Amino acid sequence: MNRRDFLLTAGACIALPFHGRASEKQPPRRLLAIHVPLGMMPDFFFPKKGERSSPYLDALAPHRSQFTTFAGLSHPGVDGNHHAGQCFLSGARHPGQPTFRNTVSLDQLAAENIGADTRYPSLALSVRKSEQYIDSVAVSRSGVILPAESSAETMYRRLFVAGTPGEKAATMRRIESGGSVLDLLLDKSKRLAKSYDSTDRSRLDQYFQSIRELEGRLQRSIEWENRPKPEVDYPQPKDIADANEVIARSRLMFDLIRLALQTDSTRVVTLTLSTFSVVPHLPGVKSETHSLTHHGNEPEKIAELHKIELAQMTLFGEVLSALQAVQESGGTLLENTQVLYGSCLGNANSHSNHNLPLILAGGGFRHGQHLVFDPLNNTPLANLYVSMLQRLGVETDKFATSTGSLKGLAT
């Protein structure tokens, strides 16, 4: 059997896992991770000692029993100011160094375990386009950042619009062509590998792993191409061209995420809410967001930034309400979905990557808490990720820099 026939056969076997009758009655477990690259001002986000709420968390008051906030969590060794954002879900150390190599992210590890039965094992989304993929926190096993889709219109078509016979044929030709290209690249790379030194060989190994991952995606595309897509009572959206309409663009993406999870088109989603280089269309806001995060404690700048961050938090409250409104077996869509909201910037004003602002909602955890850990010697954020993976059914007691699971979340 040649290599391609083996991949096709193996892919078909993997795509049809066995499920017992008991599991058929259980709703799928899901993960939604939302990254806010510029963080949130600590004084408005973190509750004061002995309290559970804050000016920002007040916007989530109707859902207080459905989420937990944390203080004293961060990724050890994840520094480099804004470079840290690419490690939000991976925890890979020292992203600002020239020799940095990222590691698999939380969402991709989850997708390997819970995404096999869906059209898309995972979705990486963003509210703005970036040619450098800096607006994605999804990282493959080979350490490659997966590009994020920022077009709501394109995403809707991928999820819910059936292609014409001609479009399907063209897609199959692209898939087959992609497979042939991968075979050619792999063959040439293997012949060149003998002349590489140890440093180059490490990079080549990463390249080979990326090719194998792409082969897996191509195989899945073949399997799903002729399956019908779900029908939804939601009209095809039009993309909002103005990047400064960041709240409206975010709301559009959140609508599609809810539909994708509700129709079981995917069970793992990442979304980056980037506001770099934009002046959000909000009352009282006239300055670019990134410059406002370096406010230098100037009251006028803090007031503008507060409006932006509060609008984002209010929108997050809408998202929780929308997920809670969807009833399914075993509870609501929110109760069956882990929703992580946070940043790798603890304080954007000082570029601190310490004491990160984090919210975990839904997913079947014990909520209604504010868990406080050592503010100086932070607990690894990866401990929270271990707890999340275990709740998703992943048998693991280690992820990235974790030292165990996180205490206080068990039901």
N, C-alpha and C positions, 0 to 999 in steps of 0.2 A: 504494500500500500504506500503510495507516495505521500509526501508531507501535506499537501493541500487536501487530499481525500481524507487523511487522518483528522485534520482540523475540522472538516465538515462533519464527519461522523461523530467526533467527540463533542462538537458544539451541539449537535442534535440531542445527544444523550444528556448533556448538562442542562439543556433548555427545558427538560420535562421531569422535574423532580417529583418524587412521590409525596403525596399528602394523605394522611389518615383522615378518617371521618371527623375526628374531634377537631383537627386543625381547620377544617373547612368552615366551622361555625365561628371561628375566632377572626376578628377584624385584623387586617395587617397592621404591623407596627411601622411607624414612619419617623422621619427626621427632617426637620427644616432648620437650617442654620443661616442666620442673618448677620452679616458683618457690617459694622458701621466704622469705616476706616478712620474717621476723624474723632471717634470716641464721643464722650459726653463729659461736660464739666462736672468734676467730682462733687462740688458743693451742692449741686442741684440733683445729682443722681443718688448718692449714698445716703441712707437714713442716718440720722444722728443716733448716738448711743442710747440704747433702750427703746428705740422706735423701729417701726417696720416700713414707714413711708417717707416720702421726700417730695419736693416740688414736681419732679418728673414722674415719680411713681404714682402720684395722685391722679395722673391721667389714665392710669390703669386700675383705678379703684374698684370698678365693678368686677374685676377678675382677681382680686387680691388673694383669694383662696386657691387660685389656679396657677400661681407662679411663685418662684423662689428667687431672691436676689442674694448676691454673694459679695463679700469684701475679703481682701487678703488672698486672692488667687492671681497667679500669673504664670507665664512659661519661663522656667529657669534657662538663662542663656539666650533667650530671644530678645535681642536688642536691635540697634540700628535704626531707631526712630521709625519713620514710615515704612522702612523695609520689613519691619516686623509683621505688617499686615498679611503678607503672603504665608505666614506661619500660624495664623489664627487657629486653624483647624489641624495643623500638623505638629506644632511645637518644636520644629527643627531649630537647632541652635545657630546663633550668629549669622543671621541672614544678610547682614551688611558686608560680610567678608567676600573677597574675590573668589575664594575657593568654595563658597557655600553651595551645598546641594540639599535641596528640599527632600522631605520624606512624605509618605502617604498621609493623606488627610483623613480626619474623622469620617467625613461623608463617604469617601471612596472605600474605606474599610467597611463601613456599614453597607454600602451598595453591593459589595462582594458577597455579603451574607443575606441581605433581604431584598435585593433588587433583581434577582434572576427571573422572577415571574412577571415582570412588567416590561412594557415597550421600551422604556428608558430606565436603565438601572439607576441613573442619577441625572439630574439637570443642574447645570451651572448657569446662573442668570446674573444680570447686572442692570442697573438703571441707566448706565451710560456705556458707550463703546470705547474700548481701549485696544489699540493695536499691539500693545505690549502685554496684554492679559493681566495687567496689574490690578484689574478690578474683578479678579476671580480668586477664591480661596480654596478651590478644588484642586487637589494635587494627586497625580497618579502614583502608583507604586514605584514607578521609575523616577519619581521626583520632578515630573513635568507638570507645570501649571496648566490646567485645562481651560481653554478659552470660554468666556462667558457669553451667552446670547443676550443682547440688549434690546432686540426688536420684539415687542409684544405681538405684532402682526405675524412675524415669522414663527414665533413660538406657538401661536394659536394654530397656524396651518400645520405645523409639525404634529401637534397634539390631536387635532379634531377634524381636519379637512382631508377627505380622501382624494388622492390624485387621480387624474384621468388615466386610461390605459396607456396613452403615450407618455405621460409623466412617469408612470410606474416603470415602463420599459426603459426610459432614460435613466431612472434611478438605478435599476438593475445593471445597466451598462456601466454606470459610474462605480458601483460597488465592485463589479468584476474587474474593471480597469484598475481600481485601487488595489485589489488583491494582486494583480499582476505586477504593479509597480513595487509593492512591498516585497514580493518574491525577488525581483531584480535587485532592489537595494540590499536585501539580506545576503544575496549571493555575492555581490561585489564587496560588501563589508567584511564577510568572512574571509575572502581572499586577501584583503588588505590587513586584516587583524594580525597576521604573522609578523608584520614589520613594525607594529606599534610597541612603544615602551609601556611600562606599568601605569603611568599617569594617563596616557591616551587609552589604554585598555579599559580603565575604569569608566571613562566617558563612553567608550564603545559598548560596554556592558549595559550602560543606561540606555543607549540607543537601541540595542537589541531588545531590551525589555519593552521599550516604547512600541517597537514594531509588533511584538507579540500581543500587546494590549490592543493595538489597532486592528490586528487580525481578529481578535475576539469581538470587537465592535462591528467589524464588517460582517462577521458570521451572524451576529444578532440582527443586523439590518436585513439580511436575506430572509431570516425566519419570520420577521414581523412585517415585511413589505406587503404581503398579500392578506394580512389579517385586517378585518374592519376596525376602523377607529370609532371611539365612543361618540355619541351624539350629546350635545349639551345645549341647554336653553340660555345661550349667551352669544350675542352677535360677534362676528369677527371684529376685533378692535382696529383702530387706526393708530399708527405710531404718532406720538407727540414729538414734533421736530424740535421744539424749544427745550434745550437742556436745562434751562433755568426753571422749568416746570417740574422740579424734582419730586414734589409731593404727588402730583397727578401721575407722573410716570411710575412712581413707586406703587401707587394704588393700583394701577393697571397690571403691573407684574404680580402683585399680591392676589389679584382676582384670578389670574391664570394659574398661580401656584395652588390656590384652593381647588380649582377645577381639576388640575392634574392629579392632586392627591385624592380627591373625591372619586374620580373615575378610575383610580388605580393605574393611571398611565405611568406613574413613577411613585416611589416611596421615599426617595431621598432628593432633597433640593437644597442648593446654596444660593443665596442672593446677597449681592454686595450693594449697599446703599451709599454709593460714592457721591460726595458733593464737592469734590475738588473742582476748582476753576469755574464754579457756577455761583450766580447770585439768585438764590431761591426767590420765586415770586410769592412773597409773603408780606403782609402789612408790616411796615416799619423796618424792613430789611433792604438795605441798599448796598451792602458790601459783599465781596466774595468770601465764601465760607472758610477756605483754608487760612486766609489772612486773619479772619476773625478768631480762629482758634489760637493764634498767637496774639492774644489780646493785651498782654502786659498788664493785666488787672485794670484796664481802662473801663470805667463804668459803661460808656456808650457802646463799646465793642461787645462787652459781656451781655448787654441788653439785647443786641441784635442776635448774637449767637444763641442766647436763651430762646428766642422766638423760633429759630430754626430747629434746635434740638427738641423743643417741646412739641413742635408740629410733627416731627418724626415719631416721637413717643406717642402722641395722640393717634397717629396713623397705626402704630403697632397695636394700640388698644382696639382699633377697628378690625384689625386682622384677627385678634383673639376672639372677638365677638363673632366674626364670620365663621371661624372654625368651630366655635362652640355651637353655632346654630345648625350645623349639619349633623343630623342624627344618623347613626349606623348601629349595626349590631355591636353590643358590648359598650355602648356609650356614645360619645360625640367624636367628631373628627379631631377636636382639640385633645380630648382625653386619650386618643390613640396616636397622637403625634407629639413627639418631642420638639419643642420650639426653642431654639437657642438664639439669643439676641445679645450682641456684645461687640467688643473691640479689642485690638491688641495695643491700643493706646490708653494708658491709665489717665494721662493728663497731656493733652495735645499742646497746651501752652508751653510746657517744658519738655515735650517729646519723651515723656516717661513711659516705659513699658512695664510699669509696676502697678499692682493693685488695680486690676482691670474691671471695668463696669460690665456686669454680666447679669442676664435674666434667663432663667430656664422655666418654661411654661409647659403644661400638659404632660403627656407621655406616661401617665400613671404613677408619678412620684408623689411623695408627701409634700404639699406646698403650703403657701401662706406664711412663709418664713423669711427671715433675713439671716443667713448664716455668715458668721464672722470668724475669720481665721487670722493668723498672725500678720499684722500690718507691716512688719519689718522683714521677717523671714517668711515670705509668702508660701502657701501651699501650692504645689503644681496644679495648674489648670487641667493638666492631663488626667488628674485623679477624677475630676468631674466627667471627663470623656470616658474613662473606664466604666464608671457607673452608668453612663448613657448607653454604651455598647452592651453592657451586660443586660440592661433592660430591653434592648432590642433583640436579645437572644444570642448575642455573640459570646462564645465561651472564651473569655480572656480575662486576665488579671493584670495586664500590662499594656500601656500605650505610650509611646514617646517617652517623656521624662517622668511618667507617673511613679508614685511610690505605693500605690494601692488604689482602692476606690475612695470616694468622698463620703465622709460621715455626715449623717443627718438627713439624707434623702429617702432612705428606705421607707416603704409604706408599712 
